[in-house]
Amino acid sequence: MSHVPREVSEALERWREAALVSPEQAATLHAEAERHAEHGGRRGFQYVLAATGGMVVLITAGVLADWAWPRLGEPGRCFVLMAAGFLVHLLGLQLEPNERWRPAGYLMQTSGLLIVLFSFAYSERPWMDLSGPAIAIGIGALVLPLLLTYRSIGRDPFMPAVHVALGLAFLAVFLDRATPLDEDAIVWVLDGVLLLVGIGLVARLRREDGGEEDARETAWALNAFTAALYCGFVLVGLTAAGPFNMDDQTAWALDAWLLGIVLLTLWGIHRAPPALQREWFGLQLAWCVLMAIPLSFFTTLETMDAPAELAALATAAIGGLAMAYGLQRAERSVLVAGCLALLAAAWYYGVDRGGVLGAVAALAATAALLFWLSARLGRAPAERGDAEPARL
């Protein structure tokens, strides 16, 4: 089975028939595209398998902890988890330089850091805050991500993003264990640190001159900035619910932040300099649509105390906008996310208002709409007045 995208194969065939390229050139180009697509597919499979392996490592740590728990005291349990986390992380560091093992190395480093983070947080049970061991662990939680971030910047595009996200969690552990700050003050400190990190990353990205070497070096900054945006989504929720005590009104803050991520992503797709554009921006936009589905229901039903009709309508509107964009820009992931939003709206309204029959009717109407859109996309070029049929 050919791994070459259909559009590439069809373009090569058109160019061969129009004598723009010779049959030999077309065959050579197709073979090169096949090799490139196959390599990209293998790399994608590597990350999927490595992510699964990382989850298995975390489960293994849980099994080890469950076995060791009855045999160890609280301090011993904490030290066992720390040792396991550092061991996994160090093994990932050793694997990273090997290109074949690099995805596994990244995920092992991430899994190891998560285990270490859990062990630092668990240390609250054997040692109370501001005690000698607690302060030592807090200082370790502060220094460790700084050292790892310094090592990873400029070396690879993946781990700096992980260090930004987990570094904030380690900082929270330091503030909780080694300082007298309360929860609200800790949240404010995290907000300030994230703001400084974001400003620094934006300044680094603005120095991008478009050169190939510079683009490779700053790939880490773009990934880290993306991670900071999602960390900001979490911190906005914590800040609104904590220091501002907004309770159900927290949804408005989350809505505004998610809208900001969407606008930045659209800017990245349509207006960003070529050196800062990435193919995965479409997937990020689709992820934002998926995040908007539960957030839309929470905003309308809990924050606004609105009826089911408005909740379903708001979610359906998000799905409709995503579908329209996906169809116009041929972004399949955004189109799929929009379809899921539309299905969620139809299912919720049908079940809430009409029971099984209402759900059947709503889903049937949604299916009819999707079939109609599919038929419109499949019309011949002459019927649509286009040079070519729309493709996704």
matplotlib code that plots the C-alpha trace (Angstrom):
import matplotlib.pyplot as plt

x = [0.0, 1.3, 2.0, 2.1, -0.8, -3.4, -3.0, 0.7, 0.1, -2.6, -0.4, 2.4, 0.0, -1.4, 2.1, 3.2, 0.1, 0.6, 4.3, 5.5, 7.7, 8.9, 7.7, 11.1, 11.0, 7.5, 8.6, 11.6, 9.6, 6.9, 9.6, 11.1, 7.7, 7.0, 10.3, 9.5, 5.9, 7.0, 9.7, 7.1, 4.6, 7.2, 8.2, 4.5, 4.2, 7.4, 5.8, 2.5, 4.4, 6.7, 3.8, 2.2, 5.5, 5.6, 2.2, 3.3, 6.3, 4.0, 1.8, 4.9, 5.9, 2.4, 2.6, 6.1, 4.7, 1.8, 4.1, 6.6, 4.0, 3.3, 7.0, 8.3, 7.6, 6.6, 10.2, 11.2, 8.3, 9.2, 12.8, 11.8, 9.7, 12.4, 15.0, 12.7, 11.9, 15.5, 16.5, 13.8, 14.8, 18.5, 17.8, 15.8, 18.7, 21.0, 18.6, 18.0, 21.2, 20.2, 17.8, 16.0, 15.4, 14.8, 11.0, 11.4, 14.0, 11.7, 8.8, 11.0, 12.4, 8.9, 7.7, 10.6, 10.0, 6.3, 7.4, 9.9, 7.2, 4.8, 7.5, 8.2, 4.5, 4.2, 7.0, 4.4, 3.2, 6.5, 7.8, 5.7, 6.2, 9.2, 10.9, 14.5, 13.8, 10.8, 13.0, 15.7, 13.1, 11.6, 15.1, 15.5, 12.2, 13.3, 16.8, 16.0, 13.9, 16.2, 19.2, 17.2, 15.9, 19.3, 20.6, 17.7, 17.4, 18.7, 19.4, 15.9, 12.5, 10.5, 11.8, 11.9, 8.1, 7.9, 10.2, 8.0, 4.9, 6.4, 8.7, 5.6, 4.4, 7.9, 7.9, 4.5, 6.0, 8.9, 6.6, 4.4, 7.1, 9.8, 8.0, 5.2, 3.0, -0.6, -2.4, -3.5, -0.1, 1.4, -1.0, 0.0, 3.7, 3.0, 1.1, 4.0, 6.6, 4.5, 4.1, 7.8, 8.5, 5.9, 7.5, 10.9, 9.7, 8.0, 11.1, 13.1, 10.6, 10.7, 14.4, 13.6, 15.3, 13.9, 17.3, 17.2, 19.7, 18.0, 14.6, 15.9, 17.3, 14.1, 11.8, 12.0, 10.8, 7.7, 6.9, 7.6, 5.4, 2.6, 3.0, 3.0, -0.4, -2.0, -0.4, -1.9, -5.3, -4.9, -3.5, -6.3, -8.8, -6.9, -6.6, -10.2, -11.4, -8.8, -7.7, -10.7, -13.2, -15.3, -16.7, -19.0, -18.0, -14.5, -15.8, -15.7, -12.0, -11.4, -13.5, -11.5, -8.1, -9.2, -10.4, -7.0, -5.3, -7.6, -6.8, -3.1, -3.4, -5.3, -2.6, 0.0, -1.8, -2.6, -0.4, 2.8, 6.1, 6.9, 9.7, 7.1, 4.4, 3.9, 1.8, 0.5, -1.3, -4.4, -4.3, -4.0, -7.0, -8.9, -7.9, -9.2, -12.5, -12.6, -11.8, -14.6, -17.2, -17.3, -16.4, -19.4, -21.8, -20.3, -20.6, -24.2, -25.6, -23.6, -22.4, -25.4, -28.0, -29.4, -31.9, -30.9, -31.8, -29.1, -26.5, -27.1, -27.2, -23.9, -22.1, -23.6, -22.5, -18.9, -19.2, -20.7, -17.9, -15.2, -16.9, -17.1, -13.4, -12.4, -14.2, -12.9, -9.3, -9.2, -8.3, -9.6, -8.8, -10.8, -13.7, -13.8, -13.7, -16.5, -18.6, -18.0, -19.2, -22.3, -23.0, -22.5, -25.0, -27.6, -27.2, -27.4, -30.5, -32.2, -31.6, -32.4, -35.6, -37.0, -35.5, -34.6, -37.0, -35.7, -32.1, -32.9, -34.6, -31.7, -29.0, -31.0, -31.2, -27.5, -26.8, -28.9, -27.0, -23.7, -24.8, -26.0, -22.6, -20.9, -23.0, -22.2, -18.5, -18.9, -20.5, -18.7, -16.6, -19.0, -21.9, -20.1, -18.4, -15.0, -11.9, -11.6, -13.7, -13.0, -10.7, -9.8]
y = [0.0, 3.4, 5.9, 8.9, 11.3, 11.1, 14.8, 14.2, 11.1, 12.9, 15.9, 13.8, 12.0, 15.3, 16.6, 13.5, 13.6, 17.3, 16.5, 18.8, 16.0, 12.9, 9.4, 8.7, 12.0, 11.2, 7.8, 9.2, 11.9, 9.3, 7.0, 9.9, 10.9, 7.3, 7.2, 10.5, 9.5, 6.1, 7.7, 10.2, 7.4, 5.3, 8.3, 8.9, 5.2, 5.6, 8.4, 6.4, 3.4, 5.4, 7.2, 3.9, 2.7, 5.8, 5.0, 1.4, 2.9, 4.9, 1.8, -0.2, 2.5, 2.2, -1.6, -1.3, 1.3, -1.0, -3.9, -1.8, 0.1, -2.5, -3.3, 0.3, 3.3, 6.6, 7.9, 4.6, 4.8, 8.3, 7.4, 4.3, 6.5, 9.1, 6.5, 4.9, 8.2, 9.3, 5.9, 6.0, 9.6, 8.9, 5.9, 8.2, 10.7, 7.8, 6.8, 10.4, 10.7, 7.6, 8.7, 5.4, 5.5, 9.2, 9.1, 6.4, 8.6, 11.6, 9.7, 7.9, 11.2, 12.6, 9.5, 9.7, 13.3, 12.6, 9.9, 12.2, 14.9, 12.5, 11.4, 15.1, 15.7, 12.5, 13.6, 15.8, 12.7, 11.7, 15.3, 18.3, 21.6, 23.8, 20.9, 20.2, 17.3, 19.3, 22.3, 20.0, 18.4, 21.8, 23.1, 19.9, 20.6, 24.1, 23.3, 20.1, 21.6, 24.5, 22.2, 20.0, 23.0, 24.5, 21.2, 20.7, 24.2, 24.2, 20.4, 19.1, 20.5, 18.3, 18.3, 22.1, 22.0, 19.3, 21.2, 24.3, 22.3, 20.2, 23.0, 24.9, 21.8, 21.4, 25.1, 24.7, 21.8, 24.1, 26.9, 24.5, 22.6, 25.2, 28.5, 29.7, 30.9, 29.9, 28.4, 31.7, 33.2, 30.1, 30.5, 34.2, 33.3, 30.6, 33.2, 35.6, 33.0, 31.8, 35.4, 35.9, 32.6, 33.6, 37.0, 35.4, 32.9, 35.5, 37.6, 34.5, 33.8, 37.4, 37.1, 34.4, 35.6, 32.8, 31.0, 27.3, 26.9, 29.4, 27.8, 24.5, 26.1, 28.0, 25.1, 24.3, 27.9, 27.5, 24.1, 25.5, 28.5, 26.2, 24.3, 27.5, 28.4, 25.3, 25.7, 29.2, 27.6, 25.6, 28.5, 30.8, 28.4, 28.1, 31.8, 32.5, 29.8, 30.5, 34.1, 35.6, 33.1, 33.2, 29.7, 28.9, 32.2, 30.6, 29.3, 32.8, 33.1, 29.7, 30.7, 33.8, 32.0, 29.2, 31.9, 33.5, 30.1, 29.8, 33.3, 32.7, 29.4, 31.0, 33.7, 31.0, 29.3, 32.4, 35.3, 34.0, 34.3, 31.1, 30.1, 30.0, 28.1, 24.4, 21.6, 20.6, 24.0, 22.4, 19.6, 22.1, 24.0, 20.7, 20.1, 23.5, 22.6, 19.4, 21.4, 23.8, 21.1, 20.4, 24.0, 25.2, 22.9, 24.0, 27.7, 27.6, 25.1, 26.0, 29.5, 30.9, 28.4, 28.4, 25.9, 22.8, 24.5, 27.2, 24.7, 22.6, 25.6, 27.0, 23.7, 23.2, 26.7, 25.8, 22.6, 24.5, 27.0, 24.3, 22.3, 25.4, 26.2, 22.5, 22.3, 25.7, 25.0, 21.3, 20.7, 17.2, 17.2, 20.4, 19.0, 15.8, 17.9, 20.0, 16.9, 15.6, 18.9, 18.8, 15.2, 16.1, 19.0, 16.8, 13.9, 16.1, 17.9, 14.8, 12.9, 15.9, 16.9, 13.9, 10.8, 8.0, 9.2, 12.7, 11.5, 9.4, 12.4, 14.7, 12.3, 11.5, 15.2, 15.6, 12.6, 14.0, 17.3, 15.5, 13.4, 16.5, 18.2, 15.0, 15.1, 18.7, 18.0, 15.2, 17.2, 17.4, 20.5, 21.6, 21.5, 23.6, 25.9, 25.1, 24.0, 21.0, 19.2, 20.0, 17.6, 16.8]
z = [0.0, -0.9, 1.9, -0.4, 0.2, -2.5, -3.5, -4.2, -6.3, -8.3, -8.8, -10.2, -12.5, -13.8, -14.4, -16.2, -18.5, -19.2, -20.1, -17.3, -16.1, -17.8, -16.7, -15.3, -13.3, -12.0, -10.9, -9.1, -7.4, -6.4, -4.9, -2.9, -1.6, -0.7, 1.4, 3.1, 3.9, 5.2, 7.4, 8.8, 9.5, 11.3, 13.5, 14.3, 15.3, 17.4, 19.5, 19.9, 21.2, 23.3, 24.9, 25.7, 27.1, 29.3, 30.7, 31.4, 33.3, 35.5, 36.1, 36.9, 39.5, 40.9, 41.2, 42.8, 45.3, 46.1, 46.7, 48.8, 50.8, 53.5, 53.9, 54.2, 56.4, 55.0, 54.5, 52.8, 50.4, 49.5, 48.8, 46.7, 44.5, 44.2, 43.2, 40.7, 39.1, 38.8, 37.4, 34.7, 33.9, 33.6, 31.4, 29.1, 29.0, 27.9, 25.1, 23.8, 21.6, 19.6, 16.9, 16.8, 20.6, 20.9, 21.2, 23.9, 25.6, 25.7, 27.2, 29.7, 30.8, 31.2, 33.1, 35.4, 36.2, 36.9, 39.4, 41.1, 41.3, 42.9, 45.4, 46.3, 46.8, 48.9, 51.2, 52.9, 54.7, 56.6, 57.0, 57.8, 55.9, 56.8, 58.6, 57.6, 55.2, 53.7, 53.0, 51.4, 49.2, 48.3, 47.2, 45.1, 43.5, 42.7, 41.4, 39.4, 36.6, 36.3, 35.6, 33.3, 31.3, 31.0, 29.6, 27.1, 25.6, 22.1, 22.2, 21.2, 20.6, 22.9, 26.5, 27.0, 26.6, 29.2, 31.6, 31.3, 32.3, 35.0, 36.2, 37.4, 39.3, 40.9, 41.8, 43.5, 45.5, 46.5, 47.6, 49.5, 51.3, 51.9, 52.3, 54.6, 51.7, 51.6, 48.6, 47.1, 47.4, 45.7, 42.8, 42.4, 42.3, 39.7, 37.6, 37.8, 36.9, 33.9, 32.7, 32.8, 31.0, 28.4, 27.8, 27.5, 25.0, 22.9, 22.9, 21.7, 18.9, 17.8, 17.1, 14.5, 11.3, 9.1, 8.6, 8.5, 11.4, 13.5, 12.9, 14.2, 17.3, 18.1, 17.5, 21.3, 22.1, 20.0, 21.6, 25.1, 24.4, 23.4, 26.6, 28.5, 26.9, 28.2, 31.6, 31.6, 31.0, 34.2, 36.2, 35.0, 36.4, 39.7, 40.0, 39.3, 41.7, 44.4, 45.0, 43.1, 44.6, 41.4, 41.9, 38.9, 37.2, 36.7, 33.4, 31.9, 32.6, 31.1, 28.0, 27.5, 27.8, 25.4, 22.9, 23.2, 22.3, 19.4, 18.1, 18.5, 16.6, 13.8, 13.6, 13.5, 10.6, 8.5, 9.5, 11.2, 9.5, 7.5, 9.9, 12.8, 10.9, 11.7, 10.3, 13.7, 14.2, 12.6, 15.2, 18.0, 16.7, 16.6, 20.2, 21.2, 19.7, 21.7, 24.9, 24.1, 24.1, 27.9, 28.6, 26.6, 28.5, 31.9, 31.0, 29.8, 32.3, 35.5, 35.1, 33.2, 34.5, 30.9, 29.6, 27.6, 24.3, 24.8, 25.9, 22.9, 20.6, 21.9, 21.5, 18.0, 17.0, 18.0, 16.0, 13.0, 13.0, 13.2, 10.4, 8.2, 8.8, 8.3, 5.0, 3.7, 4.7, 4.1, 7.8, 8.4, 12.2, 12.7, 10.7, 12.8, 16.0, 14.7, 13.9, 17.4, 18.9, 16.7, 17.8, 21.5, 21.2, 19.4, 21.9, 24.9, 23.7, 22.6, 25.9, 28.1, 26.3, 24.6, 26.1, 23.7, 20.9, 21.2, 21.0, 18.0, 16.2, 17.1, 15.9, 12.8, 11.9, 12.5, 10.3, 7.6, 7.7, 7.5, 4.6, 2.8, 3.4, 2.1, -1.0, -1.7, -1.4, -3.9, -6.6, -9.9, -10.7, -13.4, -11.0, -8.4, -10.8, -9.4, -11.2, -9.0, -6.4, -2.8, -1.1, 2.5]

ax = plt.figure().add_subplot(projection="3d")
ax.plot(x, y, z, "-o")
ax.set_aspect("equal")
plt.show()
